[in-house]
Amino acid sequence: MAKTLHISTFPQLQSAKQNQKIPLVLIHGWGVNSAVWQPLIDSLPYEFTEMFRLVTVDLPGYGNNVDTEISPYSLANICQHLANTIMQPAIYLGWSLGGLVATEMALNYPDKVLALITVASSPRFLEEIVEQDGVSQHVWSGIKPKVLDAFHQQLQVDTKKTISGFLKIQAMGSPHVRQDIKHISQLVFQYKMADKTTLAQSLTLLATSDYRQQLCSITQPFLRLYGGADSLVPKAVIAQIAKLAEKSAQHIFKQASHAPFISHADDFKQILSNWLMAKASNHFS
């Protein structure tokens, strides 16, 4: 029997008309769960929900899929579960680590992906510095390895404290950082937390995944969204990504954090809606 994942659909009313709508699959980031999407779902205009059916999915070991185990914990295995679960071609929107999952789907299940949207994500999250002739050369902007190492160490001591610390980093740069931290925390901690093993394995995906050379192979409509004050996906890397994905579109939310759909909810909703409605009217060409 094919392994599948638990998903939630919005609006929840099931009907023939509902099934004709275009699915928009929302994939969360590291350490959190699908509850982070609830404010966005609640705020989308009627005309949007008339065209699109929103689908939220928790990664294996998280949220409603907290008891789903995969081995090895890889992007390929996660996407195999997704492909088994969501049969209809869909738009995939991934935030942070979820952006890597959505990218893997676009590359390896192209017939299932109508369009790709990444939010505060990078094809390579880890900073890269090369030593040449005794001189350090900065090659790629990203998260410093020592930061991820610290999270790995903290996970072994206090899981909830580690997640809370990560949420604070995600909200950094927002003009209302305390409010955003409180909001995200209230959403995330509604559900049972992922265990140390899942958190460590998925954190390793952030540290080791590298899709830089594969971005040019993405053929679907591709939108990249960023926070201008994001401390995890620094502004300096956006131009580098743009060169690797020349056919994609991008938007940077000024003074936005790593979670622009929280810190700049209205602007995010507008940009997302406009792009998707335009693409849908052109049948995603």
C-alpha positions as CSV (number, residue, x, y, z in Angstrom):
1,M,0.0,0.0,0.0
2,A,1.4,3.4,-1.0
3,K,2.4,5.6,2.0
4,T,0.4,8.8,2.3
5,L,0.1,11.8,4.5
6,H,-2.8,13.4,6.3
7,I,-3.9,16.7,4.7
8,S,-6.4,19.4,5.4
9,T,-8.5,21.1,2.7
10,F,-10.0,24.6,2.8
11,P,-12.9,25.4,2.4
12,Q,-13.7,22.1,4.1
13,L,-17.0,21.6,2.2
14,Q,-16.6,18.7,-0.2
15,S,-18.5,19.0,-3.5
16,A,-18.1,18.4,-7.2
17,K,-17.5,22.1,-7.6
18,Q,-14.8,22.1,-4.8
19,N,-13.0,19.2,-6.5
20,Q,-12.8,21.2,-9.8
21,K,-10.9,24.0,-8.1
22,I,-7.1,24.2,-8.6
23,P,-5.3,22.8,-5.5
24,L,-2.7,25.1,-3.8
25,V,-0.6,23.0,-1.5
26,L,1.0,24.9,1.4
27,I,4.2,23.3,2.9
28,H,5.5,24.7,6.3
29,G,9.1,25.1,7.4
30,W,11.4,23.6,10.0
31,G,10.3,23.2,13.6
32,V,6.7,24.3,13.0
33,N,3.6,22.8,11.4
34,S,0.7,23.6,9.0
35,A,-1.0,25.8,11.6
36,V,1.2,28.7,10.5
37,W,-0.9,29.0,7.3
38,Q,-4.2,29.6,9.1
39,P,-4.0,33.4,9.1
40,L,-3.4,33.4,5.4
41,I,-6.2,31.0,4.7
42,D,-8.6,33.0,6.7
43,S,-7.8,36.3,4.9
44,L,-7.9,35.2,1.3
45,P,-10.7,36.9,-0.7
46,Y,-13.8,35.1,-1.9
47,E,-12.8,35.3,-5.6
48,F,-9.5,33.5,-4.7
49,T,-11.2,30.6,-2.9
50,E,-13.7,30.3,-5.7
51,M,-10.8,29.4,-8.0
52,F,-8.4,27.6,-5.7
53,R,-8.7,24.9,-3.1
54,L,-6.2,25.3,-0.4
55,V,-4.4,22.2,0.9
56,T,-2.2,22.2,4.0
57,V,0.1,19.3,4.7
58,D,2.4,18.6,7.7
59,L,5.8,17.1,6.9
60,P,6.4,13.6,8.2
61,G,6.9,13.7,12.0
62,Y,5.2,17.1,12.4
63,G,1.6,18.2,13.3
64,N,-1.1,15.9,12.1
65,N,1.6,13.6,10.6
66,V,3.6,13.4,13.9
67,D,3.3,9.6,13.9
68,T,4.4,9.2,10.3
69,E,7.9,7.8,10.1
70,I,10.1,7.7,7.0
71,S,13.6,6.3,6.6
72,P,15.8,7.8,5.5
73,Y,14.4,11.3,6.3
74,S,15.0,12.7,2.8
75,L,13.4,15.2,0.5
76,A,12.9,12.4,-2.0
77,N,11.0,10.2,0.5
78,I,8.9,13.2,1.7
79,C,7.9,14.0,-1.9
80,Q,7.1,10.4,-2.6
81,H,4.6,10.5,0.2
82,L,3.2,13.8,-1.2
83,A,2.9,12.4,-4.7
84,N,1.0,9.4,-3.3
85,T,-1.3,11.7,-1.3
86,I,-2.2,14.5,-3.7
87,M,-3.2,13.0,-7.0
88,Q,-4.4,16.0,-8.8
89,P,-1.9,18.4,-10.4
90,A,-1.4,21.3,-8.0
91,I,0.4,24.5,-7.3
92,Y,3.1,23.9,-4.6
93,L,4.0,26.7,-2.2
94,G,6.8,26.0,0.3
95,W,8.1,28.2,3.1
96,S,11.8,27.9,4.1
97,L,12.5,24.2,4.4
98,G,9.1,23.7,2.7
99,G,10.6,25.5,-0.3
100,L,13.1,22.7,-0.7
101,V,10.3,20.2,-0.6
102,A,8.3,22.1,-3.2
103,T,11.4,22.4,-5.4
104,E,12.0,18.7,-5.2
105,M,8.4,18.1,-6.3
106,A,8.7,20.5,-9.3
107,L,11.9,18.8,-10.4
108,N,11.0,15.1,-9.9
109,Y,7.2,15.1,-10.3
110,P,6.7,17.8,-13.0
111,D,3.4,16.4,-14.2
112,K,2.0,17.0,-10.6
113,V,3.2,20.6,-10.3
114,L,1.4,23.3,-12.1
115,A,3.5,26.1,-10.6
116,L,6.1,26.6,-7.9
117,I,6.2,29.3,-5.2
118,T,9.0,29.5,-2.7
119,V,8.8,31.8,0.3
120,A,11.9,32.9,2.3
121,S,13.7,29.9,0.9
122,S,17.0,29.2,-0.8
123,P,18.4,26.4,-2.9
124,R,21.3,26.3,-0.5
125,F,20.6,27.6,3.0
126,L,24.2,27.2,4.3
127,E,26.7,29.9,3.9
128,E,29.7,28.9,1.8
129,I,33.2,30.2,2.2
130,V,36.1,28.9,0.2
131,E,39.8,29.1,1.2
132,Q,42.1,29.9,-1.6
133,D,45.8,30.7,-1.1
134,G,45.2,31.4,2.5
135,V,42.4,33.9,1.7
136,S,38.8,33.3,2.6
137,Q,36.4,34.0,-0.3
138,H,32.7,34.4,0.4
139,V,30.9,32.3,-2.3
140,W,27.3,32.0,-1.1
141,S,25.3,33.9,1.5
142,G,23.3,32.0,4.0
143,I,23.1,30.6,7.5
144,K,26.4,30.3,9.2
145,P,27.3,26.7,10.0
146,K,27.9,27.4,13.7
147,V,24.3,28.6,14.0
148,L,22.9,25.3,12.7
149,D,25.4,23.4,14.9
150,A,24.1,25.3,17.9
151,F,20.5,24.3,17.2
152,H,21.6,20.6,16.8
153,Q,23.2,20.8,20.3
154,Q,20.3,22.6,21.9
155,L,17.8,20.0,20.5
156,Q,19.4,17.4,22.7
157,V,18.8,19.6,25.8
158,D,15.4,21.3,25.4
159,T,13.3,20.8,22.3
160,K,10.7,23.4,23.0
161,K,13.3,26.0,24.0
162,T,15.1,25.4,20.7
163,I,12.0,25.8,18.7
164,S,11.1,29.0,20.6
165,G,14.6,30.3,19.9
166,F,14.2,29.6,16.2
167,L,10.9,31.3,16.0
168,K,12.6,34.5,17.5
169,I,15.2,34.4,14.7
170,Q,12.4,33.9,12.1
171,A,10.7,37.1,13.3
172,M,13.8,39.2,13.4
173,G,13.6,42.2,11.1
174,S,9.9,42.5,11.4
175,P,8.7,46.0,12.5
176,H,6.5,44.3,15.1
177,V,8.8,41.4,16.1
178,R,7.3,40.7,19.5
179,Q,3.7,40.5,18.2
180,D,4.9,38.2,15.4
181,I,6.7,35.8,17.7
182,K,3.7,35.6,19.9
183,H,1.4,35.0,16.9
184,I,3.6,32.2,15.4
185,S,4.1,30.5,18.8
186,Q,0.4,30.4,19.5
187,L,-0.3,28.8,16.1
188,V,2.6,26.3,16.2
189,F,2.2,25.1,19.8
190,Q,-1.5,24.1,19.2
191,Y,-0.1,20.8,18.0
192,K,2.1,18.1,19.4
193,M,5.7,18.9,18.8
194,A,8.0,16.9,16.5
195,D,10.4,14.7,18.5
196,K,14.2,15.3,18.6
197,T,15.0,12.7,15.9
198,T,12.6,14.3,13.4
199,L,13.8,17.8,14.2
200,A,17.5,16.8,13.9
201,Q,17.0,14.9,10.7
202,S,15.0,17.7,9.1
203,L,17.5,20.3,10.3
204,T,20.2,18.3,8.5
205,L,18.2,18.7,5.3
206,L,18.5,22.5,5.7
207,A,22.3,22.1,6.2
208,T,23.0,19.7,3.4
209,S,20.5,20.3,0.5
210,D,21.8,22.1,-2.5
211,Y,19.6,22.8,-5.6
212,R,21.6,25.6,-7.1
213,Q,22.5,23.8,-10.3
214,Q,19.0,22.4,-10.7
215,L,17.0,25.6,-10.6
216,C,17.5,26.2,-14.4
217,S,15.7,22.9,-15.0
218,I,12.4,24.1,-13.5
219,T,10.0,24.5,-16.3
220,Q,6.8,25.5,-14.4
221,P,5.9,29.1,-13.7
222,F,8.1,29.9,-10.7
223,L,7.7,32.7,-8.1
224,R,10.2,33.5,-5.4
225,L,9.1,35.6,-2.4
226,Y,11.5,37.1,0.2
227,G,11.6,39.2,3.3
228,G,13.9,42.1,2.9
229,A,15.1,41.9,6.5
230,D,15.3,38.1,6.6
231,S,18.2,36.9,8.8
232,L,18.1,33.3,7.5
233,V,17.9,34.0,3.8
234,P,20.0,37.2,3.5
235,K,19.1,39.8,1.0
236,A,22.6,39.3,-0.6
237,V,21.7,35.8,-1.8
238,I,18.6,36.9,-3.7
239,A,20.5,38.2,-6.7
240,Q,22.6,35.0,-6.8
241,I,19.4,32.9,-6.9
242,A,17.9,35.1,-9.6
243,K,20.9,34.3,-11.9
244,L,20.3,30.6,-11.4
245,A,16.6,30.8,-12.0
246,E,16.4,33.4,-14.9
247,K,12.9,32.5,-15.9
248,S,11.4,32.9,-12.5
249,A,9.7,36.0,-11.0
250,Q,10.5,37.5,-7.6
251,H,9.2,39.9,-5.0
252,I,10.9,41.2,-1.9
253,F,8.8,42.5,0.9
254,K,10.6,45.5,2.4
255,Q,11.4,45.2,6.1
256,A,9.8,41.8,6.2
257,S,11.1,38.9,8.3
258,H,11.6,35.2,7.5
259,A,7.8,34.9,7.7
260,P,6.5,37.6,5.4
261,F,3.0,36.0,5.4
262,I,2.9,36.9,9.1
263,S,4.9,40.2,9.3
264,H,3.4,41.6,6.1
265,A,0.2,39.6,5.8
266,D,-1.8,42.1,3.6
267,D,1.0,42.7,1.1
268,F,1.8,39.0,0.9
269,K,-1.8,38.1,0.2
270,Q,-2.0,40.7,-2.5
271,I,1.1,39.7,-4.3
272,L,0.3,36.0,-4.1
273,S,-3.3,36.4,-5.3
274,N,-2.3,38.7,-8.2
275,W,0.3,36.3,-9.5
276,L,-1.8,33.2,-9.1
277,M,-4.9,34.7,-10.7
278,A,-2.9,35.9,-13.6
279,K,-1.2,32.6,-14.1
280,A,-4.5,30.7,-13.8
281,S,-6.1,32.9,-16.5
282,N,-3.2,31.9,-18.8
283,H,-3.5,28.3,-17.8
284,F,-0.1,28.5,-16.0
285,S,1.9,29.2,-19.1
